[in-house]
Amino acid sequence: MCDTDDRAEVSAAEALPASLKWKGEVLPLEPVEELSVLTVCDNVMDILLPDEGPAKRLPLAGMARAPMLEAPTILGGKAADVPLAQHGFSALVEVRKGGRVRRLLFDTGITPDGCAGNLRRLGQDPADIEAIVCSHGHFDHTTGLSGLIGRLGRARMPVLIHPEFWARRRLAIPGGEPFELPTTSRSALEDVGFGIIEQRQPSFLYDRSVLITGEVDRVTGFAKGFGIHQAWRGRSWEPDSLILND
């Protein structure tokens, strides 16, 4: 991989004007030489799965090269510190163009240290990340921001989000008490040095090499929503089945 010494010079997010109604037309992107997506956090981790097509998986033999942990019940006293599965998601996206590699983190998982810990286990340095994109505000995609504090390589790390990212939300489960989901604190993110970029419209990163879709219109039969989902709208809890910040 190419090293980047000018991490502070990250292209600002270029958004479509808010006054421009996007009607689903194709948004052209600048070509890149290579793009890779590394799964950092996911619901399942299976070291027995083989490679399949373009998907390259962590090999069982790779455990010998993984970081090691003390394991007194194992012969030799050591065990591999392999990536841990958890509910939620996080992925490291690398874009190679013109001899340069740009890195963004897409979502950060459900626990404070899950994302940072798995990046370490996968041999990735959080200091190489140039931007963070959060798909939506649910805590299983955002809590890992806590574990990245102090590990990132630049001040004012851009975090791209939807304007409704901050909304309080809960699940009104029939027959049970409503469960309010943990909500990310804007002031806490800004106080530790994250730079918040709110966009409802599609936007671009890295000189129009990467598209951030913004709010996804619910126009298909598949997009039926999540019926038990509610959002706090200032005075009361209201239905929020479509979760438009997703």
N, C-alpha and C positions, 0 to 999 in steps of 0.2 A: 504494500500500500504506500501511496505517496504521503509524506508528512506535510502538514500545513502549519507554518509558523505564524501566519497572519490571521489567527482565529477571530480577532476583534473585527475584521472587515467582512462581516457576513451580510449578504444582500438582504435589504429590507424586504418585507412581504409587499408585493405589488398586487393590490386588490382591484377588482372591477369597481367602477363608481357605484355608490349606493343607489343613485338615481337610475342606473341602467338595469332594466328588467332582463335577467338572464332567462332565456326560453328553452334551455336544454341543448343549444347548438354546440357543436364541437369547438373546443378551445384549443388552438394549436400550441404545441410545446416545442421548445428547442431540443434537437436530438442530443443524446448522451452516448458515450461509448459503452458504458456498463452500469447496471443497476442491480444491487443485491439487497435482500431483505433477510435479516437475522432475527428469528423469533427469540425474544428475551424472556417473556413470561407468557404462559398459556395454561389451559386447564389440564393438559396431559403432557407427560414427559416419558418417552418410550425409547430406550437405548437399543432395543432389539429390531427396530424398523430399519430396513435397508434404504439406500438412496433410491430415488424414483424420479426419472427424467431430470429436470433442472433442480429438483429438491435434493440438497445434500444434508444428511443427518449426522448427528454426533455419533461416531462409531463406538462400539463396545470396546475396541482396542484403544480408543482414545482416552479411556479412563486412566491408563498408565501415565498419560501426560497431563492429567488434570491436577489442580492443586490438591494437596493431601491433608487429611484431618487425623487427629489422634483417634484410634479405635482399638482399645485394649482387648476386646473380645475377638479380634481378627488376628490370625497368624501374621506376624510382622508388625502388628500394632498400628497399621495405617489403613485408611480407606479414602477413596476418591471423593472429593468435594464436587459432586456433579450438580448441574442446574436443577433447581427445585420448581415443580409445577405448582400453580396456584390459580384460583378463580380470577378471571380478568385477563388483561392482555397488555403486551408491550412488544415493540419491534424496533430494531435499529436499521435504518435505511441508509445505504451508502450509494452515492451517485458519483461516477467517474466521468470527467469531461475535461479534455484538454490537458491531460496529465495531472489533474488535481482531483482529490477525493473530498466530497462534501458529505457530512453526516448529520442526520436528524433522527430524533427519537420520537416514535409514534406511540403515545400512551405510556403509562408507567406502572401498571399493575395495582394490586389491592393492598399490599403491605408496605410499610415505610422502607424496609430494606430489601424487598424481593427483587426489584429491578436493579438496584445498585449491586446487590450480591450476585445476581446471575450475570450481569455484565462482567464482573470480576471473574466468575467461574468460566466464562466463555472467552476470556482473554481480551476483553474490550475495555478501553480506558474512557470513563465518562468525560474526561477533560477534552476528548476529541469531538464531542457533540457540539454542533453549532446552533441548533434550534430544536425546540420541542413542540410537537403538535398533539393536542388532546382532541380525540374524536368527539367526546362529549363529557359532561360533568360528573358522571357516576363514579363513586369512589373506587370501584374495582379497576378503573382506568387512570386514576389521578393520585392515589395515596403515595405512590412511589416517588412523587416530587419531593417528599420530605427527606428521603434517603439520599437524594442527589445534592442536597445543600452542602456546600463546601467541597464537592468533588468535581464540579464543572470547571472548565478551563477559561471561562470568560465572565466578565461582569455583565449585568443586564441581559442574561440569557433570554432570547425571545421565546415566549410561550404563546402559540397561536390557538385561539379558542373562539367559540361562538358567544355572542353577547349574553345568552341565557345560561351559560356555563355555571353561573353562581347561584342559580335558583335553588331554594330549598325544595326537596322532593321526598315523597314517601310512598310506600306500598300499602294500599288498603286491602289487605287480604281478607276475603269473606270468612266470617266466623272467628276472626282473630283481631287483636289490637293492631292498628296501623303501625308500621315500622318506618320511622324517619331515617332516611339515608344520610350518612355523614357528608357534609358539604365542605368544599375547599374554601379557605379564607383568602380573599383577595389581598387584604392588608398584610397577611402573613407572607404571601408570595413576594409582594413588593418590598417588604421590610428586609428580606434576605437577599434581594438583588435580582429577582426575575423581572424581565420586561414583558408586560402584558400587551398582546396585540389582539383586539377583538374584531372579528370579521364575520358578517353573515353571508356576504357574497363570496364567490370563488376568488382565490388569490394564488399568487405564484411565489416560488422561492428560487434562488440560485439562477437569476437571469432567465426566468421562464422555462427552467428545466424541470421543475416539479410543480404540479397542480395540487392545491388544497381545495377540495370541492366546496367547502362552506356548507350551508344548510341544504340538505337533500330533500327535494320535493317529494311528497307522498302521493304518487300518481298511479301506482300499480295496485292490483289486487293483493299483492304480497304485503304491502305496507298497511296492515290492519291495525297496528298499534298494540299497546300493552295496557289492557283494560283496567288493571288495578293500580296504575301509576297516577300519582297526583302531584301538583306543584302548588307552593304557597304563593298567592298572588296579592300580597299586601295585607289583606284582611281575612282571608279564608283559604282553605284548601280547595282546589278546583281540579277537575279532570285534566290530565296531561298525557293522554294515551299515545299521541304521536311523537312526543319527546323531540321537538323540532331542533334542539341543539345537537342532535346525533348526526 
